Amino acid sequence: MYLATCRGNCSIRAISDATGISSGYLEQLMIPLKKFGLVESERGVQGGYRIARKDITCSEVLSASEGEFTPTPCQDCKQSDACKAHQIWSMLQDSVVDYTQQVLISTLAAHLVEAEAGGGI
Amino acid sequence: MKVSTRGRYGLRLLVDLAEHGSDQPVALSQVAGRQDLSEKYLQQVALLLTRGGYLVSVKGAGGGYLLSKTPEQILIYDVFDLLEGNISFVEMPQKEETAIQRCLRIHFFEKLDEKVKETFDGVTLADVTKAEWFTYII
């Protein structure tokens, strides 16, 4: 989200300062984000990371960094056809996935910029 | 967010009692057999559900558990909240919340919790036990 507010490339150090996430952990996070095409990186003096697209959703980021959202370990369960409680988990999963697919990182970034401009933080 | 074993067993226990229950108490050993769950663990969950006012325990021979309300009166979200303690995604702000954490809390996690709550709004145990309910949700 921080990257979405940056115009050019951001160094790991700058991202770490803004997010409070350690640079070592950021480096690790960038690996799947790069692999899924959500961030791009450039080497060199002016290098760093930048967001790859404007239309990235929260769902894409969460899937890349955490894997698919599964609230229960029922995927491999043999009883899932017969188990009525299973419907509840599907409902929970769908609700969360739907929501995260609707929220754009750029929308969150706009809220962040707005809050900073308003001095609300 | 992961649903704990307690949450999963608890809801399966209620679903089982709603489907097989009558005026007679149901022994947990029967539920354990039907659902292929550990009876010992079910006992712990049943205790929690009894304290929460969802089950009534009947002692003695032929004893077991009964739903204390009709399945229509039992809201899934409330049961879930009781079993899990807290089912929200949002975490209490730490002392030093960064601008980004604050923004995510207000504009993402709090709204996500509202969304989940809305999804389960009015959904009762009776809805879950009805087979047709599944088709219209999907």
Interface residues (C-beta under 8 A of the other chain):
Chain A: M1 Y2 A18 T19 G20 C58 P71 T72 C74 Q79 C83 K84 A85 Q87 I88 W89 S90 M91 L92 D94 S95 V96 D98 Y99 T100 V103 T107 L108 H111 L112 A115 E116 I121
Chain B: M1 K2 V3 R8 L11 R12 V15 E19 D36 I76 F80 T98 A99 I100 Q101 R102 C103 L104 I106 H107 F108 K111 L112 K115 V116 T119 F120 V123 V128 T129 W133 F134 I137 I138
